[in-house]
């Protein structure tokens, strides 16, 4: 027979709505805004890369909790919470959604690399790594977001490319930088739900994998040593063998 199932009450975040949006951010860096030292960013072999970081400049993965540094919801209606808006769907039906305005921010660094040289995230003679730069964007979403819910923003993609321009006389003039972000926005609230299931039990500990373990001796060469031969010395100090 199968295991008996009980009605269980658990507390989980319920997702009321979920959308994804691609966001383009552009930045212009003019002459003097970036100090390159002895590095020449105008070389035709220079590659420009945008690195997602934390506030201290440490590189981050998209799955890191602080990939997005801060999300702030900007009130759209002080007296009655979020504004309501009637939205006409493609099938002709009208639904009432809520206006959710979010300020989303984080950090990045720009890395210039000459193809013929190696470069790490700390910077080497073959590259230039900029100081930490903040990025931010304010976006307006229309979501099912009733009172008591909160937005959860995750970064699904972060990429960037740059175009370096040179002065007519040579040297750095400007950098046109474009960053592409894909953000997922969910409206959530913790709720208590009833599910059918069985209670979990701890598994047995695998004690044999812990501690010092058994003593293991290396294999011996019984055919060679010590074998059945024994060495002895005669009265004159010479060595001889017998079985």
N, C-alpha and C positions, 0 to 999 in steps of 0.2 A: 504494500500500500504506500501511497505517496505521503510526504510529510504533511502534518496538520498545519493549515494556514490560519492565522489570526488576523483580525482587523487591527491595524496599527495606525497611530496618529503621529505624523512626522511634520517637522517644520522645515520648509524649503523655500527658495526664492521662485516665485511664479513670474513668468515672462508674459507681460501684457501686450507688448509690441516689439518688433525688431526690424530695423532697416540697416542698409549699408549705403555708404556714400563715398564717392571718389572726390578728393579735394586737391586742388592745385594751389601751391603757394609759390610766389615769385619774390626774389630778392635781388637788388642791384648793389654791388660793391664797387665803389669808385676808387681811383688812385689815392692811396693814403689810408684807406679803411682796413687794408690787410698789409702787414709788414712781413715780407718774404725773406729778409736777410740776403744771403748769397744765392738763394734759390731763384731760378728764372722761370716764372709761370707761363711765359709766352712761347716757350719751345713748342714746336709742332708735335712733339711726342709726349706732351703732358696730358695725363688723364685726370679728370676731376671726379671725385667721389664724395657723397654726402653720407656721414656716419651718424646713426642715431645713438645718443649718449644720455647719461644722467647729468645732474647739475655739476658734478665733479669732472666730467669729461670721459668717464668710463664707457666703453662701447656696450650697447644693450641689444638683446634679442627682442623680437616682437612679443614673445611670450613673457618677458619680464614684467613684474608688477608695476614698475616705474617707467615702462616704455612711454606712457603718457604721464607727465609730471603732475598735472592738475586738471580737474574738470569742475567748472563752476557754472551752475545754472543761474541765468539772469532772469529775474522775474519779468513776466510779460503783462501781468495784471495784479497790482498790489492789493486790491480790495477782494477779488474773487479768485485768487490763485492764478492758474494758467488760463490764457484766453481760449475760448472755443472758436472753432472755425468749421463751417459746413464745406465738405469736400465732395465734389461730384466724381463718382467712379466711372471707369470706362463703360460699364454696363448700364449706366444711367441712374444707378442708385446713389442716394445722398447719405453720407455718414458724418457724424460729428466727431472731430478730432481736437486735440489740444496742442497749442503752440508751445514748443519747448525750445528755448534759446540757450545754447551752450557755448561757453568759452573753454577751448581745449588747447593745452600748451605742453611743450616739452623742450628738449635741447638737442643740438647736433653740432658736429664739427665738419669742416671741409678739408679734404685731403687731396693735395696735388702730387702726382707721382710721375716721374719720367720713366718711360717704358724700359729704358736700358738699365735702370737701377732698381734695386729692391727697396722696400719701404715697410716699416712696421707702424703700429698705431702711436708710437712715441715720437716718430719723426727721425729720419736719417738724412745724410747729405743728398740722397736721391729724391727727397720729397719734402713737402711742407705741410704741416698740420696746424690748422687754425685754432685759435682759442675757442672755448665753448660759446655757442650762439643760441639764444632762445628762439623758439618758434611758437606761434600761437595763431589761432583762427577762431572766429565766432560764427556759428552756424545756427540756422533756424530750422527746426524739424516740426512736422505735424504728425503727431502720434496719438495712439490710445494711451493716455497718461492720466488716469483719474487721480483724485486727491489721495495722498498717502503713498503714491508710487515715487520712484526715484530713477534717474537715468544712470546706466552703466555703459561706459564707453571703452571699447577695446580697439587697439591698432592692429589691423590685419595686414597692412603693407606700408612700407616707407622707402621711398627711392628718390634719387635726385640726379640731375645732370646740369653741367654748367658750360657756358660759352665764354672763353677768355678773349678779350679784345686788346690789341696792342696800339700804342701810340704811333703816329706816322714816323717819329724819330726813333722808335724802338722803346721797349719797356712796357710795363703793365699800365693799361688804361682803365679797364673795368671787367667785372665778372657778372654775367647774367646767370642767375641760378634759379632753377625750377625744381620744386619738390612735389612729388605725387604721394598723397596719403590716401589710404582706404580705411575708413573707420566704420566699426559696427556699433550701433547704438541700440541698447535694449532698455525697455522700461520694466522695472521689476518691483516686487514687494514680497516680503516674507509672509507666507501664509501657512496655516495648519491644514494638512490634508489627510484624508483617511485612505489607506491602501491595504491590500490584502497581502500578507506575507508571513514569514516565520522569523523568529528571533535568531540573531547570529550568535555563535559560540566561538570562543578562542580555539585556535588550532594547537596541537601539542608542540612543545618546543623541540627543535632538532638538536638535542644536547651533544650528539656526536660531532657536530660541526663546530662546537665551541671549545674553549679551553686549550690545553696543550696538545691534545690528541695522543694516539698511541705511539710508542717508541718503535721506529722502523729502522732495522739494521740493513746496511747495504749487502748485496749478494757477495758470496765468496767464490774464489776459484779453487774448488776442492780438488780438481784434477792436478793442479800445479802446486798449491800451497794451502795448508801444510801437507796434504796428501798422506801417503803411508811411508814416505821416506823421512829418515831422521839423520841429521848430520852430527858427527862426533869428531873428536880430535884424538890423534894418536899421541904416543909419548913424546914424539918429536915435533908436535905442533901442527902436523899435517892434517888436512880434513879429508875424511872419507865417509862414505854413505853405506847404509845397509838397509835391507827391508826387514 
